[in-house]
Amino acid sequence: MKILYVSDLDGTLLNMNQELNLSTIHKLNDLIENGVNFTVSTGRGDSIRTILKDINFKLPVMILNGTLNYDFNKKEYVNAKPIPPEKVLELMKKLKNFNTKTFEIQTIIDNEVKRFSISNWNKNSKVLAINLLFSEKRKEELSNILNKIQGINFFIHKKVYSYGECFCDIILKDVSKASRLKEFKEQYGFDKVISFGDSENDLPLAEISDEFYAVENGAEIVKEKATGVIGSCYNDGVVNFISKDFLRIQKETKT
């Protein structure tokens, strides 16, 4: 059976310093070298090239909540799914008076993902995602605005590294971690998918995965919907689980 392991980054594979533990790097590289199929599905964009540079990926990683892949071997972005320009302009108009702490526009230009503020974004670029950081108290207000806009998909989730703030990721309709993972599974012919996450924006992974595990430090709603709960992001919960699962499969194969 060909198995794919997929992990979220923030709060799942990364520690609370937004870094990979050295032990995570060593364990992951050993697993990949020994035949484990591993990739990442994250809401992050270009920063993955720095954060994950020490992992010897053999498969592309899925970024910006499913809007595109990044191939570390070819050093290029693949299969981008941008928001149509007219829809971007509509979003700008509707969100003009919604005050945020951060308003970022993620675009792709000449095989580079770049972030712009609302005041200086390149209107000729392809917009992959719009990211807002705002007070958790205004979650319902923002949801009401975005629910009235057709042709988009959005995810609101609590910020992992602070209290009382939320992120909102706005992307193209029908694009999500789930849709990208489904394509990935079919493209590479995997028989089974096991995924890991900590936040509400990881729940789409559970839709496509045969098993979905929440890390111990994850949100309660994620734990409730998970196949099970594993160790935290502090102590290599994801790679320790994969190591044990891989050894179990090897023993079963031999017998």
HUDAQUI-V838799 format. One record per residue. OMEGA is omega as a letter, one per 20 degrees, with the letter a starting at -180 (NA if undefined). D_CENTER is the distance of its C-alpha to the mean C-alpha in Angstrom with 1 decimal. Layout:
BEGIN
omega=<OMEGA	OMEGA>
d_center=<D_CENTER	D_CENTER>
END
This chain:
BEGIN
omega=<a	a	r	r	a	a	r	r	a	r	a	r	r	r	a	r	a	a	r	r	r	r	r	a	a	a	a	a	r	a	a	r	a	r	r	r	a	r	a	r	a	r	r	r	a	a	a	a	r	a	a	a	a	r	a	a	r	r	r	r	a	a	a	r	r	a	r	r	r	r	a	a	r	a	r	r	a	r	r	r	a	r	r	a	a	r	r	r	r	r	r	a	a	a	a	a	r	a	r	r	r	r	a	r	a	a	r	a	r	r	r	r	a	r	r	r	a	a	a	a	a	a	r	a	r	a	r	a	r	a	r	r	a	r	a	a	a	a	a	r	r	r	r	r	a	r	a	a	a	r	r	r	r	a	r	a	a	r	a	a	r	a	r	r	r	r	r	r	a	a	a	r	r	r	r	r	a	a	r	r	r	r	a	a	a	a	a	r	r	r	a	r	r	a	a	r	a	a	a	a	r	a	r	r	a	a	a	a	r	r	r	a	r	r	a	a	a	r	a	a	r	r	a	a	a	r	r	r	a	r	a	r	r	a	r	a	a	a	r	r	a	r	a	a	r	r	r	r	r	r	r	r	a	a	NA>
d_center=<25.2	22.2	19.2	15.6	13.6	9.7	8.0	5.3	6.6	8.4	11.0	10.3	10.9	12.0	15.2	16.2	17.4	13.9	15.1	15.3	18.6	21.1	21.6	18.0	18.5	21.8	21.0	18.0	20.1	23.0	21.0	19.8	23.4	24.8	23.0	19.8	17.2	13.9	10.6	7.0	3.8	1.5	3.7	6.2	8.9	12.1	12.0	10.3	13.7	15.5	13.4	13.1	16.5	18.4	16.6	18.6	16.1	18.0	15.2	12.9	9.2	6.8	5.5	6.1	4.8	7.2	9.9	10.6	10.7	12.1	15.1	16.2	19.6	20.4	18.7	17.7	15.1	15.5	15.8	14.7	15.0	16.4	17.8	21.6	23.7	25.7	22.8	21.6	25.1	25.3	22.3	23.9	27.1	25.9	23.9	26.7	28.2	25.1	25.2	22.0	21.5	19.1	18.8	16.8	16.7	14.5	16.6	17.3	20.9	22.5	19.4	18.1	15.3	17.1	16.8	19.9	21.4	23.0	26.3	25.8	23.2	24.4	25.4	25.9	22.3	19.7	17.4	13.8	12.6	14.5	13.2	15.8	16.5	19.4	21.5	20.5	24.0	23.3	20.4	22.9	24.4	21.3	20.4	24.0	23.8	20.7	21.9	24.9	23.1	22.9	20.7	17.4	14.4	13.2	11.2	13.1	12.1	14.1	13.5	13.1	15.7	18.4	20.4	21.2	18.5	15.6	12.9	13.0	10.7	13.1	12.6	15.0	16.4	15.5	12.1	9.1	6.6	10.1	12.1	10.3	10.5	14.0	15.0	13.8	15.8	18.7	18.8	19.0	21.0	19.4	21.4	19.1	15.5	14.7	11.3	10.5	9.0	10.8	10.1	11.0	7.8	7.1	10.6	10.1	9.2	12.7	14.3	14.1	14.4	17.9	17.0	14.2	14.8	14.2	14.9	18.1	17.0	14.6	15.7	18.7	17.6	14.7	17.4	19.8	17.8	16.8	19.0	19.7	18.9	18.7	19.3	17.5	15.3	18.6	20.3	18.0	17.4	14.9	17.0	20.2	19.3	18.6	21.8	23.8	22.6	23.3	26.7	27.5	26.8	29.0	31.8	31.7	31.9	34.9	36.7>
END
